[in-house]
Amino acid sequence: MTGLSDASADVPPGAQLLGREWLGFDGEIASIRFAAQPLFTNRHGTIQGGFLAAMLDSATGLGALAALPSTKTVVTKTLTTRFLKPARVGPITAKAKVAAQNDRDMIVDADLIDADNVTVASATAELRILDKR
C-alpha cells in the first residue's frame, strides 16, 4: 500500500478548491485532474499562474506519495515552475513522475495538459520525505 491511499481519501481544502481528482497511477506516471474555474482567471481571461503553480505543487506531492509506503509523506522544499502557454478555464490534467529519490529527498517532475492536449505548464519539485505522524 502506498502513501496515496490516505491522500486520495482526505482531500484538503486547497485541493478541493482546485477541483483535484485522482485519476490513477500508470506504471511510473501519476495522473491527476484539476478543474480550472472562471474565478481563477487573470485580466487576460486565462488561468492565473499562482493557480497553475498550486496544481503543480499538488500533482508533484501526489506523484511522490504514489511511490512511497503509506508510513511516509512529503513536503515541498522547492518548486521550479515553467509557464509555457496560456491555460484556459476547464479541465487540466497533471502527469507527475519521480525523477530521483534517496532516503530523505525526492525530485518529481510534472506537466499540466489542457483539454486540447497542450502542455501549458511544467514544474520540478524537490520534496523532503518524512515519517507520518
C-alpha positions in Angstrom: 0.0 0.0 0.0 1.4 3.4 -0.9 1.0 6.7 0.9 -1.5 7.7 -1.7 -4.4 5.8 -0.2 -4.8 8.3 2.6 -4.1 11.3 0.4 -6.7 10.4 -2.2 -9.4 9.8 0.5 -8.6 13.0 2.5 -8.7 15.9 0.1 -7.6 19.1 1.8 -9.5 22.4 1.3 -6.9 23.8 -1.2 -7.1 20.7 -3.3 -10.9 20.9 -3.2 -10.8 24.5 -4.4 -8.6 23.3 -7.3 -11.1 20.5 -8.1 -8.4 17.9 -7.7 -9.4 14.4 -8.8 -7.0 11.4 -8.6 -7.2 9.5 -12.0 -4.7 6.8 -11.3 -1.1 5.5 -11.5 0.1 4.0 -14.8 3.5 2.5 -14.3 5.6 5.4 -13.3 3.2 8.2 -14.1 0.6 9.6 -11.7 -2.4 11.3 -13.3 -4.5 14.0 -11.6 -7.2 16.2 -13.0 -8.0 19.7 -11.9 -11.0 21.9 -12.7 -9.7 25.4 -13.7 -12.6 27.7 -12.7 -13.5 31.2 -14.1 -12.6 32.7 -10.7 -9.0 31.5 -11.3 -8.6 33.8 -14.4 -6.4 36.9 -14.6 -7.1 40.2 -16.5 -6.3 38.4 -19.8 -9.0 35.8 -19.2 -6.5 32.9 -18.7 -5.7 31.0 -15.6 -3.5 33.0 -13.2 -0.1 31.4 -12.8 -0.4 31.0 -9.0 -3.3 28.6 -9.5 -1.2 26.6 -12.1 1.7 26.5 -9.6 -0.7 25.2 -6.9 -1.9 22.5 -9.3 1.7 21.5 -10.0 2.6 21.5 -6.3 -0.4 19.2 -5.6 0.4 17.0 -8.5 4.1 16.5 -7.6 3.1 15.7 -4.0 0.6 13.1 -5.1 3.1 11.7 -7.6 5.6 11.3 -4.7 3.0 9.7 -2.4 2.1 7.2 -5.1 5.8 6.0 -5.0 6.2 5.9 -1.2 5.0 3.4 1.5 1.9 4.5 3.5 4.1 5.3 6.5 5.8 8.2 4.7 4.7 11.6 3.5 6.4 14.6 1.7 6.7 18.3 2.0 7.8 20.6 -0.8 11.2 22.2 -0.4 11.3 23.9 -3.8 9.0 24.2 -6.8 10.5 25.4 -10.1 7.6 26.3 -12.3 7.7 27.0 -16.1 4.7 28.6 -17.7 4.6 27.5 -21.4 1.2 28.5 -22.9 -1.9 30.3 -21.6 -4.3 28.0 -19.8 -8.0 28.3 -20.2 -11.0 27.5 -18.0 -11.8 23.8 -18.0 -10.2 20.5 -17.1 -6.4 20.4 -16.7 -4.7 17.1 -16.3 -1.4 16.7 -14.5 1.1 14.0 -15.2 3.7 13.5 -12.5 6.8 11.2 -12.4 9.5 10.6 -9.8 12.8 11.6 -11.4 15.1 10.8 -8.4 14.9 9.6 -4.8 17.0 8.8 -1.9 16.2 8.1 1.8 15.5 11.8 2.6 14.6 13.5 -0.6 12.7 13.1 -3.8 12.6 15.0 -7.1 9.3 14.9 -9.0 8.6 16.4 -12.5 5.0 17.3 -13.6 3.3 18.7 -16.6 -0.2 20.3 -16.8 -2.0 19.4 -20.0 -5.2 21.2 -21.1 -8.3 19.8 -22.8 -6.7 20.3 -26.3 -3.7 18.1 -25.2 -1.4 21.2 -25.0 1.2 21.3 -22.2 0.5 24.7 -20.5 3.0 24.5 -17.6 5.5 22.2 -16.0 7.5 22.0 -12.8 10.2 20.2 -10.9 9.7 19.8 -7.2 12.3 19.0 -4.6 10.5 17.2 -1.8 11.6 16.1 1.7 10.4 12.6 2.7 9.1 12.4 6.3 7.6 9.8 8.6 3.8 10.3 9.0 2.7 11.4 12.5 
